[in-house]
Amino acid sequence: MSADEEDRPIDNGSDEEQSEDARRHTPTISPRCGHITHCVGMNVLVWGGYKEDGQERYLPPEDVWVYNLELEIWSCHRTNGDVPPGMSGCCSCIYDNYLYIIGGHSITGNCNSIYKLNLKDLTWSRVIVLGELFSPRDKATAWYHNEKIYMFGGFGMPISDYLDDHGSFELDPSLEMSYIRNRGWNNQLLVFDVIDETWSNPKCKGVTPYPRAAHATTRVGDNVYIFGGRYLLDRLNDLHCLNLSTLTWSGELTVGSNVPCGRSWHTLTAASNKYIFLYGGYTQDNQPLSDAWVLDVNTLQWTQLDVPDNRPRLWHTACLSRQQDIVIFGGCTNNILDQRLPSVHTNEVILFRLSPKCLQRICFDVVFNMRERTQNDWDSLPYNIKNMLENKVKCVRKKRLSKPPEEAPQIDISRSTSSCVLS
């Protein structure tokens, strides 16, 4: 997520309207996997994915869920227009008040479509691409940079019948006897020009990573870091960097001896211009992970953080909030490929605080927590602060009446020994 993205508000009206709208909704967002999430202002936007409800089903594509980080409430917003089908495994970016949804997997199989959602009026439109399309795929990754959306890798159909100037494809041999055979991994770098609405498949310099899917990427300035993912029978733990100015791959980067194990379905989030946060995933022996790591991009050293080990997650999402917290949402908490047991999906929000709260946030929390003593003086506060305090009081009262799920756990690791590099 880019720095300017978190300041881009969803146009939901005034604070009073947001609070009233939220009170009309019960905070019952469905547990899910394979969804997309973005932090937008003080909100977390969630779309898509699937859940198991007796049988797997895609969640309603017309619904966009918004979690207010300050009020700690969910609200559901109905979209309109050319709504995409229900999908999982899409990749997404935000550009110029539009949420772009790319690829994914729907009830009809892998997709190569692009939809965009206007975040001001919540209207969908399908992007009519000029020229060649990429091969249908899901579990790719995407990022935005300089009016272009970049996409790497994924699992899906062979690239030979589509845009395939560069890159390679590896067929999945385990599907040879399956009705969905002829699927596999690729290592294409694809670039979508949001102005011209065209795809290209540029030639890169350097050593390109192996084909993969369910990997994770994040952008720090002009560099994109890629870690892990599934390739053939292996879940990888290799780290690569792509310089976007020169389109040069680093080859596998040499890191220290303390390295995260191989995994897929994890998240990688730029926490600053120096540090990247890794959480969870799915191991080589099919176990969900609850570990957290930080990569220093200057020294290429990994540091494992001391976090609770009771919240394993795979195929979850993560984004960086305006308050510089890592927001984890959803995912699967058990072995997703064990056919003997149903997958356990979650709708829990987890906040990881990697640096101390700012002074304004500390003061706000103190005033709110001591509201029985301070409330009579709130009229002397700036209007927006007073409004936020009053809305939060209303939401707390509503929560007590409706008996909602527990509040989002907040894991403060800004003062722990293992994460002192971030403080």
C-alpha positions in Angstrom: 0.0 0.0 0.0 1.4 3.4 -0.9 1.6 6.2 1.6 -0.9 8.4 -0.2 -3.4 5.6 -0.3 -4.2 5.6 3.4 -5.2 9.2 3.2 -7.8 8.6 0.5 -11.2 8.5 2.3 -14.2 6.5 1.3 -16.9 9.1 0.8 -19.4 7.9 3.3 -20.8 11.3 4.4 -20.3 13.0 7.7 -19.2 11.4 11.0 -22.8 11.6 12.2 -24.0 9.8 9.1 -21.3 7.2 9.4 -22.2 6.5 13.0 -25.9 6.3 12.3 -25.3 4.0 9.3 -23.2 1.8 11.4 -25.9 1.5 14.1 -28.2 0.2 11.4 -25.9 -2.8 10.8 -25.1 -5.7 13.1 -21.3 -6.3 13.1 -21.6 -9.8 11.6 -19.2 -9.8 8.7 -18.8 -13.4 7.5 -15.6 -15.3 8.2 -13.7 -15.6 5.0 -10.6 -16.5 3.1 -9.2 -15.2 -0.2 -10.7 -11.7 0.2 -9.0 -8.4 -0.4 -8.4 -5.6 2.1 -7.2 -2.0 2.0 -6.7 0.6 4.7 -8.4 3.8 3.5 -8.2 6.7 6.0 -9.4 5.4 9.3 -11.3 2.6 7.7 -10.5 -1.0 6.6 -12.2 -1.9 3.3 -13.0 -5.6 2.7 -14.4 -7.3 -0.4 -14.9 -10.8 -1.7 -13.5 -14.1 -0.7 -15.3 -17.3 0.2 -16.4 -19.2 3.3 -17.5 -22.8 4.0 -21.1 -23.0 4.9 -21.8 -26.7 4.6 -20.2 -26.2 1.2 -17.8 -23.6 -0.1 -19.5 -20.5 -1.4 -18.3 -17.1 -2.7 -19.5 -14.2 -0.6 -21.9 -11.6 -2.0 -19.9 -9.4 -4.5 -22.2 -6.5 -4.2 -21.3 -6.0 -0.5 -18.3 -4.0 0.6 -17.6 -4.1 4.4 -15.9 -1.3 6.2 -14.3 -1.5 9.6 -13.9 1.8 11.4 -10.6 1.5 13.3 -11.5 4.3 15.7 -15.0 3.2 16.6 -14.2 -0.5 16.2 -17.4 -1.2 14.3 -18.3 -2.9 11.0 -20.8 -1.5 8.5 -21.9 -3.1 5.2 -22.3 -1.0 2.1 -24.2 -2.1 -1.0 -22.6 -1.3 -4.3 -24.2 -1.0 -7.7 -23.3 -0.9 -11.4 -21.5 -3.7 -13.3 -20.8 -5.8 -10.2 -18.1 -8.5 -10.6 -18.9 -12.1 -9.8 -18.1 -13.5 -6.4 -14.4 -14.3 -6.4 -11.5 -15.3 -4.3 -7.7 -15.0 -4.9 -8.0 -11.7 -6.7 -5.3 -9.1 -6.5 -6.1 -5.4 -6.1 -4.8 -1.8 -5.9 -6.2 1.6 -5.2 -5.6 4.4 -7.6 -7.3 7.8 -7.8 -10.3 6.9 -5.7 -10.8 3.6 -7.5 -10.4 0.1 -6.2 -9.1 -2.2 -9.0 -9.9 -5.9 -8.8 -7.7 -8.1 -11.1 -8.0 -11.8 -11.9 -9.1 -14.3 -9.3 -11.3 -17.4 -9.2 -15.0 -17.5 -9.6 -17.6 -20.3 -9.9 -16.7 -20.6 -13.6 -12.9 -20.9 -12.9 -9.9 -18.6 -13.2 -10.5 -15.0 -14.4 -8.5 -12.4 -16.3 -10.9 -9.5 -16.0 -10.5 -6.1 -14.4 -13.2 -4.3 -12.4 -12.9 -1.0 -10.7 -15.1 0.4 -7.8 -15.6 4.1 -7.5 -15.0 4.7 -3.7 -17.0 7.9 -3.8 -20.3 6.5 -5.0 -19.6 2.8 -4.7 -20.3 2.1 -8.4 -18.6 -0.8 -10.2 -17.5 -0.8 -13.8 -15.7 -3.4 -15.9 -12.6 -2.1 -17.5 -12.5 -2.8 -21.3 -8.9 -3.6 -21.9 -7.4 -2.6 -25.3 -5.1 -5.2 -26.8 -4.1 -8.6 -25.4 -5.1 -10.0 -22.0 -3.1 -11.9 -19.5 -3.9 -15.6 -18.9 -6.7 -16.3 -16.4 -5.2 -16.8 -12.9 -5.6 -16.4 -9.2 -3.3 -16.0 -6.2 -1.1 -13.5 -8.0 0.1 -10.3 -6.3 -0.2 -6.7 -7.5 1.0 -3.2 -6.5 0.7 0.3 -7.8 3.5 2.7 -8.9 3.5 5.8 -11.2 0.1 5.3 -12.8 0.7 1.6 -13.5 -0.5 -1.5 -11.8 2.1 -4.3 -11.7 1.1 -8.0 -11.3 3.4 -11.0 -10.7 2.9 -14.7 -10.8 -0.2 -16.6 -10.0 -1.8 -20.0 -10.7 -4.0 -20.6 -13.7 -4.1 -21.4 -17.3 -1.1 -21.6 -19.6 0.2 -18.3 -20.8 0.8 -19.5 -24.4 -2.6 -18.4 -25.7 -2.5 -15.0 -24.1 0.0 -12.2 -23.5 3.3 -14.1 -23.3 6.2 -12.0 -24.5 8.2 -12.9 -21.5 8.0 -15.3 -18.5 7.6 -19.0 -18.1 4.8 -21.4 -17.1 5.1 -24.7 -15.1 2.2 -27.2 -15.4 0.9 -28.7 -12.1 1.5 -32.4 -12.5 -0.8 -33.3 -9.6 -3.8 -32.2 -11.7 -3.1 -34.5 -14.6 -6.0 -36.8 -13.8 -8.3 -34.0 -12.6 -11.1 -32.3 -14.4 -9.2 -29.0 -13.9 -6.0 -30.2 -15.5 -3.9 -27.8 -17.6 -3.3 -25.4 -14.8 0.0 -24.3 -13.3 2.3 -21.5 -12.0 3.9 -18.6 -13.9 6.5 -15.9 -13.2 5.3 -13.2 -15.6 5.6 -9.6 -14.7 2.6 -7.8 -16.2 2.0 -4.1 -16.3 -1.4 -2.4 -16.6 -1.4 1.3 -17.7 -4.4 2.8 -15.9 -4.4 5.7 -18.4 -4.3 3.8 -21.7 -6.0 0.7 -20.1 -3.6 -1.7 -21.8 -1.5 -4.6 -20.6 2.2 -5.2 -21.4 4.6 -7.9 -20.5 8.0 -6.2 -20.4 11.4 -7.9 -20.5 13.2 -7.6 -17.2 16.9 -7.7 -16.5 18.5 -9.9 -13.9 17.4 -13.3 -12.6 13.7 -13.8 -12.5 12.2 -15.7 -9.5 10.8 -19.2 -10.0 7.1 -19.3 -11.1 4.9 -19.2 -8.0 1.5 -18.5 -6.5 0.2 -17.6 -3.1 3.4 -15.6 -2.5 3.5 -12.1 -1.0 4.8 -8.8 -2.2 5.1 -5.2 -0.9 6.6 -2.0 -2.3 9.1 0.2 -0.6 9.8 3.2 -2.7 11.0 2.1 -6.2 11.7 -1.5 -5.0 9.2 -4.4 -4.7 10.1 -7.3 -2.4 8.7 -10.8 -3.0 8.8 -13.6 -0.5 7.8 -17.3 -0.6 4.9 -18.9 -2.3 4.0 -22.3 -3.8 6.0 -23.8 -6.7 5.4 -27.4 -7.7 5.7 -29.4 -4.4 7.6 -26.7 -2.5 6.6 -23.8 -0.4 9.4 -21.4 -0.7 11.3 -19.0 1.6 13.3 -17.1 -1.0 13.5 -13.3 -1.0 13.7 -11.3 -4.3 13.7 -7.6 -5.1 12.5 -5.9 -8.3 13.7 -2.3 -9.0 10.8 -0.6 -10.8 12.9 2.1 -12.3 15.1 -0.3 -14.2 12.9 -3.4 -14.2 15.9 -5.4 -12.8 15.5 -8.5 -10.7 18.0 -9.0 -7.9 18.1 -12.8 -8.0 17.6 -14.6 -4.7 18.9 -12.2 -2.0 21.3 -13.4 0.6 20.0 -13.0 4.1 21.2 -13.9 7.6 20.9 -17.4 9.2 17.7 -16.5 11.0 15.1 -16.9 8.2 11.4 -17.6 8.1 10.5 -21.1 7.0 9.0 -21.7 3.6 5.4 -20.8 3.3 2.5 -19.7 1.1 -0.7 -17.7 1.8 1.2 -15.3 4.0 1.2 -11.5 4.1 4.0 -9.0 3.6 3.4 -5.4 4.5 5.7 -2.3 4.3 5.7 -0.8 7.8 8.0 2.1 6.8 10.6 2.9 4.2 13.0 0.5 6.1 11.0 -2.3 7.6 8.7 -5.0 6.2 6.3 -7.1 8.3 5.6 -10.8 7.6 2.8 -12.7 9.2 1.4 -16.2 9.1 1.1 -18.5 6.2 1.0 -22.2 5.4 4.1 -24.5 5.8 5.6 -27.2 3.8 4.0 -29.8 6.1 0.5 -28.1 5.8 0.4 -26.3 9.1 -1.0 -22.8 9.5 1.5 -20.3 11.1 1.1 -17.6 13.7 4.7 -16.2 13.6 5.6 -12.6 12.8 8.9 -11.3 11.4 10.4 -8.0 10.4 12.8 -7.6 7.5 15.3 -4.7 7.5 15.6 -3.9 3.8 18.9 -2.1 4.3 20.7 -4.9 6.0 18.5 -7.8 4.7 18.3 -9.2 8.2 15.1 -11.0 9.4 14.1 -10.6 13.1 11.4 -12.8 14.6 9.0 -11.0 16.9 7.7 -12.2 20.2 4.0 -12.5 19.5 1.2 -14.8 20.7 1.2 -18.2 19.0 -2.5 -18.9 19.3 -3.7 -17.0 16.2 -2.6 -19.0 13.2 -3.6 -17.5 9.9 -3.3 -18.4 6.2 -4.9 -16.7 3.2 -5.7 -13.7 5.4 -5.0 -10.1 4.5 -2.9 -7.3 6.0 -2.6 -3.5 5.5 -1.0 -0.6 7.2 -3.3 1.9 9.0 -3.0 5.6 9.3 -1.9 5.1 12.9 0.9 2.9 11.6 -0.7 -0.3 12.9 -0.6 -3.6 10.9 -4.3 -4.7 10.5 -4.8 -8.4 10.0 -8.2 -9.6 8.9 -9.8 -13.0 8.2 -8.2 -16.1 6.9 -8.1 -19.8 7.7 -6.9 -21.0 11.1 -6.4 -24.7 10.4 -5.2 -27.1 7.6 -7.1 -25.8 4.6 -6.2 -28.8 2.5 -7.3 -31.5 4.9 -10.4 -32.9 3.3 -11.4 -34.8 6.4 -12.2 -31.6 8.4 -14.0 -28.4 7.5 -11.8 -25.4 7.1 -12.1 -23.0 10.0 -12.4 -19.4 8.7 -12.3 -16.3 10.9 -13.7 -12.8 10.9 -11.3 -11.5 13.6 -9.4 -8.3 13.3 -5.9 -8.3 14.8 -3.9 -5.1 15.3 -0.1 -5.2 15.6 1.4 -2.0 16.9 5.0 -1.8 15.8 5.8 1.7 17.1 4.5 3.8 20.0 1.2 5.7 19.7 1.4 9.3 18.6 0.8 11.9 21.3 -2.6 12.8 19.8 -3.8 9.2 20.0 -2.5 8.8 23.5 -4.4 11.9 24.6 -7.6 10.8 22.8 -7.5 7.4 24.5 -7.0 9.0 28.0 -9.9 11.4 27.5 -12.2 8.6 26.3 -11.2 6.1 29.0 -11.7 8.8 31.7 -15.0 10.0 30.1 -17.0 10.0 33.3 -14.7 12.8 34.5 -13.9 14.5 31.3 -17.2 14.4 29.3 -18.6 17.7 30.7 -15.6 19.5 29.2 -15.8 18.0 25.7 -17.6 21.1 24.3 -14.3 23.0 24.6 -12.5 20.5 22.3 -12.1 20.9 18.5 -15.3 19.8 16.8 -13.9 16.8 15.0 -12.3 15.4 18.3 -15.5 16.0 20.2 -17.5 14.2 17.4 -15.2 11.2 17.4 -15.5 10.9 21.2 -19.3 11.1 21.1 -19.6 8.6 18.3 -17.3 6.2 20.2 -19.5 6.4 23.3 -22.6 5.6 21.2 -20.8 2.6 19.6 -19.7 1.3 23.0 -23.3 1.5 24.3 -24.6 -0.3 21.2 -22.0 -3.0 21.6 -23.1 -3.7 25.2 -26.7 -4.1 24.0 -26.0 -6.3 21.0 -23.3 -8.5 22.6 -21.0 -8.5 19.5 -17.8 -10.4 19.1 -14.8 -9.5 21.2 -13.0 -6.3 20.3 -10.0 -6.6 18.0 -7.0 -7.8 20.0 -4.2 -5.2 20.0 -0.7 -6.7 20.2 1.7 -4.0 21.2 5.2 -5.1 20.3 6.8 -1.7 20.1 8.5 -2.1 23.4 9.5 -5.7 23.2 13.1 -6.7 22.9 12.6 -8.5 19.6 11.1 -5.4 17.9 13.2 -2.6 19.4 14.5 -1.9 15.9 11.1 -0.3 15.0 10.8 2.0 18.0 
